[in-house]
Amino acid sequence: MKNITRNELPDLLPENAVGVELGVAKADFTCKLAESGKFEELIGVDIWAGDRGHGDSEYGFALGAVAHCGEVSLLRKTFAD
């Protein structure tokens, strides 16, 4: 199998997929996934704990971003949760 970029990932998925993205940050890639039209449900998970600049302001940015890119749920949780 050839190496693919993450932008090519939706091409490999069936229609009406359920997806989870771990590590959302500003939700740039989350929106690309949602806009692919492949997902029945898409959930983004990130703790936005303030480490590496991923805090409350970035969480607010992500919420604003996904409001314009389709049906996406964001969960502010650790990956283990």
C-alpha positions as CSV (number, residue, x, y, z in Angstrom):
1,M,0.0,0.0,0.0
2,K,1.3,3.4,-0.9
3,N,1.9,6.0,1.8
4,I,-1.0,8.5,2.0
5,T,-1.3,11.9,3.6
6,R,-3.9,12.6,6.2
7,N,-5.8,14.8,3.7
8,E,-6.3,11.6,1.6
9,L,-7.8,9.6,4.5
10,P,-11.4,10.4,3.8
11,D,-11.0,8.9,0.3
12,L,-10.5,5.5,2.0
13,L,-13.6,5.7,4.2
14,P,-17.1,4.4,3.4
15,E,-20.1,6.7,3.3
16,N,-21.8,7.3,6.6
17,A,-18.7,6.6,8.7
18,V,-18.4,7.3,12.4
19,G,-15.1,9.0,13.2
20,V,-13.1,10.1,16.2
21,E,-10.2,12.5,15.9
22,L,-7.8,12.4,18.9
23,G,-5.9,15.7,19.3
24,V,-8.1,18.4,17.8
25,A,-6.2,21.6,18.7
26,K,-7.7,24.4,16.5
27,A,-9.9,21.9,14.6
28,D,-8.4,22.7,11.2
29,F,-8.2,19.0,10.2
30,T,-11.5,18.3,12.0
31,C,-13.2,20.6,9.5
32,K,-11.5,19.0,6.6
33,L,-12.8,15.6,7.7
34,A,-16.3,17.0,8.2
35,E,-16.4,18.7,4.9
36,S,-15.5,15.5,3.1
37,G,-19.1,14.4,3.5
38,K,-18.0,10.9,4.5
39,F,-19.1,11.1,8.2
40,E,-22.5,10.4,9.7
41,E,-20.9,11.3,13.0
42,L,-17.6,12.9,13.8
43,I,-16.3,13.5,17.3
44,G,-13.1,15.4,18.2
45,V,-11.4,14.8,21.5
46,D,-8.8,17.0,23.2
47,I,-8.3,18.1,26.7
48,W,-7.2,21.7,25.9
49,A,-5.4,21.7,29.2
50,G,-3.1,24.6,28.6
51,D,-0.1,22.6,27.7
52,R,1.8,23.5,24.5
53,G,-0.6,26.4,24.0
54,H,-3.6,24.3,23.8
55,G,-5.8,26.0,26.4
56,D,-9.1,27.7,26.9
57,S,-8.6,30.2,24.0
58,E,-7.7,27.4,21.6
59,Y,-10.8,25.4,22.7
60,G,-13.0,28.5,22.0
61,F,-11.4,28.8,18.6
62,A,-12.1,25.1,17.9
63,L,-15.7,25.5,18.9
64,G,-16.1,28.4,16.5
65,A,-14.4,26.5,13.7
66,V,-16.5,23.4,13.9
67,A,-19.7,25.6,14.1
68,H,-19.1,26.3,10.4
69,C,-18.1,22.9,9.1
70,G,-20.9,20.5,9.7
71,E,-22.0,18.0,12.3
72,V,-19.1,17.7,14.7
73,S,-19.1,17.1,18.4
74,L,-16.1,18.2,20.5
75,L,-15.4,16.5,23.8
76,R,-13.0,18.2,26.3
77,K,-11.6,15.0,27.8
78,T,-8.4,13.0,27.9
79,F,-8.0,10.2,25.4
80,A,-8.3,7.7,28.2
81,D,-11.7,9.1,29.2
